[in-house]
Amino acid sequence: MKNITISVDDSVYRLARKKAADEDTSVSRVVQRFLEHWAGLDDRAVLQARLEKLFAEADVRDRDIAESAGPFSREELYAERLDRFP
């Protein structure tokens, strides 16, 4: 992660710091979220694609590992629930 230095008027900084504190965050985090939005990293389609890629990588990585978290068949997912009913 890179650090950046910006210059803002003292009064703007004081107001931003107060507003950030009111929102239980920091000025640094507010600027980080702004830059992510501005750079297009919060685009819903981009985020969905990243999430799908992570799931696909996890499936490939964990497929042959005993006691991994999946993938499970529908029958495996519902087996415990189905056993409760005659």
C-alpha positions as CSV (number, residue, x, y, z in Angstrom):
1,M,0.0,0.0,0.0
2,K,1.3,3.4,-0.9
3,N,1.3,6.5,1.3
4,I,0.4,9.8,-0.3
5,T,0.6,13.4,0.9
6,I,-2.0,15.9,0.1
7,S,-2.5,19.5,1.1
8,V,-5.8,20.9,2.3
9,D,-6.9,24.1,4.0
10,D,-6.8,23.8,7.8
11,S,-10.5,24.5,8.2
12,V,-11.3,21.8,5.6
13,Y,-9.2,19.3,7.5
14,R,-10.8,20.1,10.8
15,L,-14.3,19.7,9.4
16,A,-13.3,16.5,7.6
17,R,-11.7,15.0,10.7
18,K,-14.8,15.9,12.8
19,K,-17.2,14.4,10.2
20,A,-15.0,11.2,9.9
21,A,-15.0,10.8,13.7
22,D,-18.8,11.2,13.7
23,E,-19.0,8.4,11.1
24,D,-16.5,6.2,13.2
25,T,-13.9,6.3,10.5
26,S,-10.7,8.3,9.6
27,V,-9.9,11.0,7.0
28,S,-7.4,8.6,5.6
29,R,-10.1,5.9,5.1
30,V,-12.5,8.4,3.5
31,V,-9.8,9.5,1.0
32,Q,-9.0,5.8,0.3
33,R,-12.7,5.0,-0.4
34,F,-13.0,8.1,-2.6
35,L,-9.9,7.1,-4.6
36,E,-11.2,3.5,-5.0
37,H,-14.5,4.9,-6.3
38,W,-12.8,7.4,-8.5
39,A,-10.5,4.7,-10.0
40,G,-13.5,2.5,-10.6
41,L,-12.6,-0.2,-8.1
42,D,-16.0,-0.1,-6.5
43,D,-17.8,-0.8,-9.8
44,R,-20.3,-3.6,-9.0
45,A,-19.4,-5.6,-12.1
46,V,-15.7,-5.4,-11.3
47,L,-16.3,-6.5,-7.7
48,Q,-18.5,-9.3,-8.8
49,A,-15.9,-10.5,-11.3
50,R,-13.2,-10.4,-8.6
51,L,-15.4,-12.4,-6.2
52,E,-16.3,-15.0,-8.8
53,K,-12.5,-15.4,-9.6
54,L,-11.8,-15.9,-5.8
55,F,-14.5,-18.5,-5.6
56,A,-13.2,-20.3,-8.7
57,E,-9.7,-20.3,-7.3
58,A,-10.9,-21.6,-4.0
59,D,-12.8,-24.4,-5.7
60,V,-9.8,-25.5,-7.7
61,R,-7.4,-25.2,-4.7
62,D,-9.6,-27.1,-2.2
63,R,-11.2,-29.7,-4.5
64,D,-8.9,-32.5,-3.6
65,I,-8.2,-31.6,0.1
66,A,-9.9,-33.9,2.6
67,E,-12.4,-32.1,4.8
68,S,-12.3,-28.9,2.7
69,A,-15.2,-26.5,2.6
70,G,-16.5,-27.8,-0.7
71,P,-17.7,-28.0,-3.3
72,F,-20.7,-29.9,-2.2
73,S,-23.5,-31.5,-4.1
74,R,-27.0,-30.5,-3.4
75,E,-27.6,-33.8,-1.7
76,E,-24.6,-33.3,0.6
77,L,-25.8,-29.8,1.5
78,Y,-29.3,-31.0,2.5
79,A,-28.5,-34.5,3.9
80,E,-28.5,-33.5,7.5
81,R,-31.9,-31.7,7.1
82,L,-33.4,-34.5,5.2
83,D,-32.4,-37.0,7.9
84,R,-34.6,-35.1,10.4
85,F,-37.8,-36.0,8.5
86,P,-39.2,-39.4,8.0
